[in-house]
Amino acid sequence: MRLTQSFLPNISVRNVSKSTTVHAVLLAYTVIALFPIFIVIVNAFKDRKGIFRDPLALPTSDTFSMVGFEQVLLRSDFGLFAWNSIIVTVLAVGLVLLLGAMAAWALTEYRFRTNLLITFLFAMGIMIPIRLGTVSILRLMVELNLVNTLTSLVLVYIAQGLPLAVYILSEFVRTIPKELVEAARCDAVSEYRIFFSIILPLLKPAMATVAVFTMIPIWNDLWFPLILAPSEETRTITLGVQQFVGQYVTNWTSVLAALTMAIVPVLILYTIFSRQLIRGLTSGAVK
């Protein structure tokens, strides 16, 4: 009894030490991840001299300026760029969630000949970057007459996000009790109604996780908008910002202001879905 009691303080000290180490590592990672965002937002509210004089300093009465935001709103069609980004992101993420949930349910619940092959193809889609097929994708869009259209971006982003969505949602589908599905089938409920009335509502936490992981790369992407939709009418925010970047001179106040305005929708969506995201991460959606 005395030996057991003597070991208890050592165990508690070790647990506290591990907890402190983990929190220190997570805090350091948080600081490193948020530091670039902090620099962008702080310098967006400073004039050019203030940016280059001390980029780490907060805006003061001498350096505070809203010129960057004025130039973005007056010299560019920022509203159109933002609207294009919203349309592409919402359509792509929505279709990725719907198609990914349907594919995950089908691959997990039903057994057919090509089940393993389709699962393998989705796994290959995670391992192989879609940018390796840029030339083939561009050639296909030219043949389909979809260049300089938002449809081309939506299709590419669906192909980009679907493999990871199927993987995450498949892991979550396996945690759904089989009794719920069997009970519905005993009541002669159709497979479509089972999916939309039972499975889909239970997948909300995992779908929030997929939505965040899918939305951010789409919103921040520059590669495919530059190649597939570079016209003035189809530019997204990331491509529209490039007009302030010149070969010899870069208007950093406008660039940083545009990036700050582009961050706002992502922060709003993350705030809305943060609770669902945490539930998805802690409920076994990602293993």
Solvent accessible surface area in square Angstrom, and as a share of the most:
residue,aa,sasa,rsa
1,M,177,0.79
2,R,212,0.77
3,L,136,0.68
4,T,82,0.48
5,Q,98,0.43
6,S,62,0.40
7,F,119,0.50
8,L,101,0.50
9,P,75,0.47
10,N,77,0.40
11,I,86,0.44
12,S,55,0.35
13,V,99,0.57
14,R,161,0.59
15,N,86,0.44
16,V,97,0.56
17,S,63,0.40
18,K,142,0.60
19,S,51,0.33
20,T,84,0.49
21,T,78,0.45
22,V,80,0.46
23,H,119,0.53
24,A,57,0.44
25,V,93,0.53
26,L,104,0.52
27,L,119,0.59
28,A,52,0.40
29,Y,149,0.57
30,T,59,0.34
31,V,87,0.50
32,I,125,0.64
33,A,48,0.37
34,L,99,0.49
35,F,97,0.41
36,P,74,0.47
37,I,64,0.32
38,F,92,0.38
39,I,36,0.18
40,V,28,0.16
41,I,59,0.30
42,V,13,0.07
43,N,2,0.01
44,A,1,0.00
45,F,58,0.24
46,K,4,0.02
47,D,43,0.22
48,R,110,0.40
49,K,149,0.63
50,G,2,0.02
51,I,16,0.08
52,F,120,0.50
53,R,169,0.62
54,D,66,0.34
55,P,61,0.38
56,L,110,0.55
57,A,37,0.28
58,L,111,0.55
59,P,46,0.29
60,T,75,0.44
61,S,113,0.73
62,D,122,0.63
63,T,17,0.10
64,F,110,0.46
65,S,16,0.11
66,M,81,0.36
67,V,69,0.40
68,G,2,0.02
69,F,24,0.10
70,E,94,0.42
71,Q,44,0.19
72,V,0,0.00
73,L,105,0.52
74,L,148,0.74
75,R,154,0.56
76,S,16,0.10
77,D,73,0.38
78,F,21,0.09
79,G,52,0.50
80,L,55,0.28
81,F,3,0.01
82,A,20,0.15
83,W,146,0.51
84,N,5,0.03
85,S,4,0.02
86,I,68,0.35
87,I,47,0.24
88,V,2,0.01
89,T,8,0.05
90,V,95,0.55
91,L,90,0.45
92,A,0,0.00
93,V,16,0.09
94,G,37,0.35
95,L,70,0.35
96,V,0,0.00
97,L,28,0.14
98,L,66,0.33
99,L,72,0.36
100,G,0,0.00
101,A,0,0.00
102,M,75,0.34
103,A,24,0.19
104,A,0,0.00
105,W,16,0.05
106,A,33,0.26
107,L,18,0.09
108,T,12,0.07
109,E,32,0.14
110,Y,76,0.29
111,R,185,0.67
112,F,88,0.37
113,R,243,0.89
114,T,66,0.38
115,N,20,0.10
116,L,144,0.72
117,L,99,0.49
118,I,59,0.30
119,T,60,0.35
120,F,112,0.47
121,L,102,0.51
122,F,43,0.18
123,A,39,0.30
124,M,63,0.28
125,G,34,0.33
126,I,77,0.39
127,M,127,0.57
128,I,82,0.42
129,P,80,0.51
130,I,40,0.21
131,R,110,0.40
132,L,138,0.69
133,G,28,0.27
134,T,15,0.09
135,V,102,0.59
136,S,71,0.46
137,I,30,0.15
138,L,63,0.31
139,R,145,0.53
140,L,88,0.44
141,M,8,0.04
142,V,91,0.52
143,E,127,0.57
144,L,96,0.48
145,N,132,0.68
146,L,37,0.18
147,V,50,0.29
148,N,63,0.32
149,T,45,0.26
150,L,37,0.18
151,T,68,0.40
152,S,0,0.00
153,L,0,0.00
154,V,11,0.07
155,L,80,0.40
156,V,6,0.03
157,Y,3,0.01
158,I,21,0.11
159,A,58,0.45
160,Q,49,0.22
161,G,9,0.08
162,L,31,0.16
163,P,13,0.08
164,L,68,0.34
165,A,0,0.00
166,V,6,0.03
167,Y,101,0.39
168,I,4,0.02
169,L,0,0.00
170,S,11,0.07
171,E,33,0.15
172,F,18,0.07
173,V,4,0.03
174,R,136,0.50
175,T,65,0.38
176,I,15,0.08
177,P,73,0.46
178,K,104,0.44
179,E,123,0.55
180,L,80,0.40
181,V,4,0.02
182,E,86,0.39
183,A,57,0.44
184,A,9,0.07
185,R,74,0.27
186,C,111,0.67
187,D,108,0.56
188,A,95,0.74
189,V,38,0.22
190,S,62,0.40
191,E,68,0.31
192,Y,164,0.62
193,R,154,0.56
194,I,0,0.00
195,F,9,0.04
196,F,98,0.41
197,S,64,0.41
198,I,43,0.22
199,I,0,0.00
200,L,37,0.19
201,P,57,0.36
202,L,74,0.37
203,L,0,0.00
204,K,121,0.51
205,P,9,0.05
206,A,0,0.00
207,M,30,0.14
208,A,7,0.05
209,T,0,0.00
210,V,2,0.01
211,A,15,0.11
212,V,11,0.06
213,F,82,0.34
214,T,10,0.06
215,M,14,0.06
216,I,66,0.34
217,P,63,0.40
218,I,9,0.05
219,W,16,0.06
220,N,86,0.44
221,D,8,0.04
222,L,63,0.31
223,W,109,0.38
224,F,0,0.00
225,P,1,0.01
226,L,95,0.47
227,I,43,0.22
228,L,1,0.00
229,A,0,0.00
230,P,51,0.32
231,S,30,0.19
232,E,82,0.37
233,E,118,0.53
234,T,13,0.08
235,R,58,0.21
236,T,11,0.06
237,I,2,0.01
238,T,24,0.14
239,L,10,0.05
240,G,3,0.03
241,V,6,0.04
242,Q,75,0.33
243,Q,74,0.33
244,F,13,0.05
245,V,65,0.38
246,G,39,0.38
247,Q,159,0.71
248,Y,192,0.73
249,V,107,0.62
250,T,21,0.12
251,N,34,0.17
252,W,103,0.36
253,T,12,0.07
254,S,0,0.00
255,V,8,0.05
256,L,22,0.11
257,A,0,0.00
258,A,1,0.01
259,L,62,0.31
260,T,14,0.08
261,M,46,0.20
262,A,9,0.07
263,I,37,0.19
264,V,73,0.42
265,P,37,0.24
266,V,26,0.15
267,L,91,0.45
268,I,94,0.48
269,L,64,0.32
270,Y,99,0.38
271,T,100,0.58
272,I,110,0.56
273,F,80,0.33
274,S,30,0.19
275,R,187,0.68
276,Q,52,0.23
277,L,13,0.07
278,I,101,0.51
279,R,120,0.44
280,G,0,0.00
281,L,79,0.39
282,T,107,0.62
283,S,57,0.37
284,G,21,0.20
285,A,0,0.00
286,V,68,0.39
287,K,148,0.63
